[in-house]
């Protein structure tokens, strides 16, 4: 294996380690964050322990392991290119497996601390096959509640209610997906949008109620089925500035003057901080806030899932086993202190269990050019449209000489910034923090 490639990967992971430490709490070390007696953190760990059936200490270790895995995965995704075929953590959240189509890159994966697995199809191949199903979503049988890419089996899974297996198989074949690529999986799911449920802090629109997902500069994000563009909201008052449903399930509300975005999520009781939006791998733990069922935790089962509600098919969702019930719609999903998405809908309840889907946060921020409100980002009154990603939000910081990069700024897919005389391009969408200067975090930036 090329020594330069291995060295570059080691450097990327080392830089990523710095990112992880800083992301926990600005101006504090990872060790200081882990050892604080903060009541909200201990209660969050207790909720994870309850729902994942582990001890609070195991929950703490799991979160640390998942943070390292997320950064390693994002680095490898860039390094491996077309050989990358997805990744997942084991049941304990400690071992990261990275699927590849070329066994020769195994050393690169091991250098990042992960376990390689050689498979037949790349992540791009799986996504292309799933797009064929998405294109035929209008013709999906009523007995097919959803479908998704399953990186752990290197296949496309089509869910089928009782008696609908044959119809599901025929539909996949008609969409042009090879039979050896599809697995038909029996399912009892009956997904529906949770429009009447409050998750996180409640807000209302007309006769409906939903919940705030995450605060952003100028307002908050939520589920798309919780209000069309132009809809007025109350508590906080505002106007839905953008909404997409079905197809997607996201929206953002521009709040009226006097409402202040905070980097917090309601944990019922107490709050938890939001420090960023680093995407967690499959099998990571994830916790959800909802006013009906409180703070509930589970694991990420699959990503890039398509789900058919009565209103239509939603694509690009993340599938989980964390429970929810009507009234939790639009609420927040986090892994540790990293925002993951907003509640879309699902099946089951918190007594017998269920399957719940969320809309990933990164797409919402990118589509509407929004900036997540995070720790260290001074809150601002919601009086104007969010600023562009290259404008710093902190009045106490300034751009480096000859550069446009700034801390406390959301940089979405394809964003560029200059620093120290060089131009950089975003690899992984994120909200910048002090110490995350582009040359210091190769897992997030590359030379343009």
N, C-alpha and C positions, 0 to 999 in steps of 0.2 A: 504494500500500500504506500502511496506517495507520502513521504515524510512531511512535505509542506502542507498537504491537506490535513494530516493528523494534527500538525502544530496549529494550523488555523482553527481547527475545531476545538482544540484544547483552550486556545485563547478566547474563542467565542464563549465557551462554557464558563471560563474564569470570569469574563466580563459579565456574563449573565448572572453569576453568583453575586456580583456587586449589585446588579439590578434588584435581585430578590431581597437582599438585605435592606436596600433603601426603600423598597416598596412597602415594607411592613409599617414603618412610621418615619416620615421625614425627620432628619436630624437625630435619629436614634438607631442604634445597632440592632441586628436581628436578635442577639442575645438579650438585650434590654427589653425588646418587645415581648419575647417569649416568657420572660420571668416576671413581668408586671403582674400585680395582683388585681388588675382591673376586673371588676365584677362582670362587666358585659362580656369580656372574652371568656371568662370561666363558664358563664351561663351558655354561651354559644357552643363551647366545647361539650357542655353537658347535654345540649340538644343533639349534637352529633352522636355522642355516646349512646343516647337513648334510642335514636332511630337507626343507627348503624350497628347497634349492639356491640359496642366496644367501650373501653374505659376512657375517661377524659384524657389520660396521659397518652393513650394510643391515638386518640383524636388529634392531639397536639403534634405528635410525631408524624401522623398521616398528612396533616396540612403542610408541614415543612417538606416532606417528601414530594408532595404534589406540586409545590411551588418549584422545586428543582426540576421535576419532570417536565413541567410546562415550558420552562425556558429551554431545556435540552431539546425538547420536541420541536419547538419553533426554530431553533438553530439547525437541527438536522433536516427539517423540511426544506430549508433553503439550500443546504449543502448537497442533499441527495438529488434534488431536481426531479426528473422524470422517473427515477428509481423509487421514489418515496411512495409507499402504499398504505399509509395510515399508521396510527399508534394507539396503544391502550395500556392501562395499568392493570396489574393483577388485582384480585379481590381485596387485598390488604392495602392497596394503594402505594406499595413500596417498589415494585419492579416494573419498569417501563419497557414494553416490547415495541419495536419499530419494524413494521413490515417493509420489505424491499423486493424489487423484482430482479435485482442483480446481486448474487451472493458475494461478488468481489468487493462490495462496499461494506461488508460486515464489520471490518476493522474500524471503519469510520463511525459506525453505530456504537461499537463497544468502547471506543475512545470517549464517547459522550456519556458513558455510564449506563447505556441501554442494552437490551438484548435484541439482536437481529433475528428476523424470521423471513425466509425466502418464500415468496408467493408468486402466483401466475400473473396477477393483474395489478397495475399501479392504481394509485388513488384517482388519477385522472381518468383511467379506464372505467373505474367504478362510477365516477361522477357522470361520465358521458353516457353510460348505460342508464343511469337513473334519470337523466334528462329526457331520455326517450319515453320513460313512463310518465314523467311530469307533463310532457307534451300531449299525452293522451289521457290526462286526468279527467277530462270531461266525460270520457267513455268508461271510466273505472266502474266496475260492478258495485252495487250498493253494499255488497258483502265484503268489500275491501276497505277497511278503515284507514289504511296507511301503508307506506313502504319506505325503505331506507337503505343506505349503504351500510353494510356491516363489515368493518375492517377486520374484526377478529376472525371471520370466516372467509374473507376476501370474496364476498358475494353481495347480491342485492336481495333483500328480504321483502317479500310481499305478504302482508298480513291478511288473513282471511277468516271471517266469521264462520260458524258451523254451517256446513253444507255449501260453502262458497269456494272451496279449494279449486274445483275444476274451472270455474269462471275466472278465478284469479290467474290461473296458469294460462288460460286462453288469452286473457287480456294482455299479459306480459308478452306472449308470443306475437300477438298482433302489433304490439308496440315496437317489435323488432329487437327485443332483448333475447340473446341466446339462452336456451333452456339450461345449459350447464352453468350459467351465471346467476340463475334465479333460485331462491329457496322460498317455498310457500310455507308460511308458519301460521298455525292455528292461533286464533285470537278471540277474546271475548270483549275487546274494546268497542266502545260506542262513543267516540269523541264528540264533544260539543264545546262551543265557545262559552267561557264562564263569565258572560257579560254582566250578570246580576250580582257578582261577588266582589268584595273589597279586599284587595291585597295591599300590603304596605299601609300607608295612610290613605284613607278613603277620599275620593272626590266624586262629585255627582254631575250628571249631564241629563237635562230633561227629567225623565222618570227613572233613569238608569243610574247605577253606581258601579264604579270600578276603583282601581287602586293605582297609586303612583309607582312607577317602576324605579327610576333613578332620577335624581336632580341633574339638570344640565344648565349651562349658562342660558338664562332667559326663560326657564320653565322646567318641564320634566318629560320623560318618555314613558310610554305605556303601550297597551295592546291596541292594534288597529281596529278591532271590532268594538272598542269602547268609545267610538265617536268618529264621525266623518269630518273631513276638513270643513272648517267654519262653525262647528258645533261649539256652543258656549259651555263652560264648566263652572262649577262652584266648589269652594273649599279645597284648594285655592281657586279663585276666579281666574278665568283665562279663556283662550280660544284655541281649538285644535288647528294648528298651523299646517299639519301634514298628516295624512293617514293612508294606509294601504291594507285592504282586506276585501275579499280573500286574495290568494296568490301569496301575499305576505301577511303578517299580523303585527304591524307596528305603527306607532303614531307618536307625535310629539305635540305638547301643549305649550303655547307661549303664554305664560302667566301674566296677569295684570300687575301694574306697579304696586310695590309694597310687599310682594311675596319674595322670600329669600331662599334660594337653593342651598341645601345643606348636604354635606358628604356623609349621609347617615341612612340607615335602613331600620325600620321598626322591627324589634325582635320579640315584642310582646311577652314580657315587659322589657323595657330598656331599648337601647339602640346598638348597632354595630357600625363601625366606620367603613367607608369605601375609599380604597387607596389607589385603584387602577382598574384595568379591564383586560388583564392577561388571560387569554383563553385556556381553559383547563382541558387535559386529554380525556378520552373515553375511560370510564371506570373511576374518575375522580369523584370525591364526595362533593355534594352541592346542597346548599340549604336555601329554602324559600320562605319569603315573608308573605303572610296573608291574614286578613282580619277575621276570617271565619275559623281557620284552624291553627292560627298562630305561626310559630317558627317550626318548620318541618324539614328534615334532611333525608337525603338518599344518595344515589350515585348516577352519573351520566352513563346511559346505556349505549346510545348511538347518536351520531350527528348527521346532518344533511338528510333529515327525515321529511317525507311528505305525508300529510295527514288530510283526510277528506272529512270535513264537517258538512252539515246540511247546507251551509251557505256556499261551499266550494272547497277546493283543495288548496292547502297551504304548503309551500315548499321551504326547505332550508331550516327546519326547526330542529331542536335538540330534544331527544327522547330520554326521559328519566323515570326512576321508580319512586321518586318523592311524591307523597300523596298531596292532593288538594281537593277542595270541594267548592261548589258554587259560592261566589263571593270573594274568591282569591284571585280573580282575573286581573291581569296587568301588573301583578306584583313582582318584587325583586328576587333575583336568583344570584347567589354568590358562592364562590369557593374561597374560603378564608375571607380576605378583605378585597377580593377581586370580583368586580361585577361580571356576570355571565349573560344575563338576559332578562326578559320579562315574560310572565306567565301568559300562555296562549289558551290552552284547553286540555282536555284529556278524558280519562275514564276512571271509574272507581271512586273510592272515598278513603278517609283516614281511619276507618274502622277495619275494613277488609283489605285495604291497600289499593293501589291503582297505578296507572301510567299517565304521566303528565308531560306536556311539551312546553318548551319555552322558545321564544324568538331571540336569537343571539344579539347581544348588545352592540357588537362591532358593526353590524350592517346598519343598524338604526343610526348610529353616530355618523357613519360614512355617508349614507344617503342624504341626510338632512344637514350635513356639515355642522354637527353639534359637538360640544366639548363637555365631557363628563365632569361633574363637580366632585373633586376628590380632596382628601386631607392635604392641607398645606395650600390649597387654592382658596384665597380669600373670597367669601360669599359676596355676591353683588345683587343689587335690586333688579328685579326682572322687568326692566323698562324698555329694552331694545332687543332686536334680533341678535342671536349669538354672533360673536365676532369670528373672523376667519381663523383657521388653525394656526397661522403664523403669528398671531397677535398674543403676547403674554398676558395672562390674567392677573398677575401679581404686580401691584404698583411699586413694590420694593425691589424688583429685579429689572435688569435691562439686557438687551441683546449683547453678546460678546462682540468685541471690535471686529468689524468686517463680516459679521454673521447674522443670520436671521433666526437661528434656533433659540428657543426660550423654554424655561421650565414652566410647569403647570399649564401645558398646552396640549390639546388633542391633535395627534397626527394620524390621519386615516390612510388607507391603502393608496399608494402612489404619491403621497405627499413628499415634498422635498424641502430641504433647509440647508443653509450654509453654516459652517463653523470652522474657525481657525484657518480660513482661506480655502477650504475644500467644500464641495457640494456633496450632499448625502441624499439618499432615497430610502423611504421607509420599507422595512422588510415585514415587520409585525406592527399593526395598528396599536397605539398605546397613548396614554397621557404622560407627558414627560415630567420628570422630577429633578431637583438639584442632584448632580452627580451622574445623570444619564446623558451627558454630552455625547453626540454621535460617535466620536472615536473611542469612547469608553465602553460602548455597549454594541458590539458587532452582531448580537442576536436581534437587535432592533433596527439598526441602520447599516447601509452599505454605501460605498462611494458611488456617486452618480456618474 
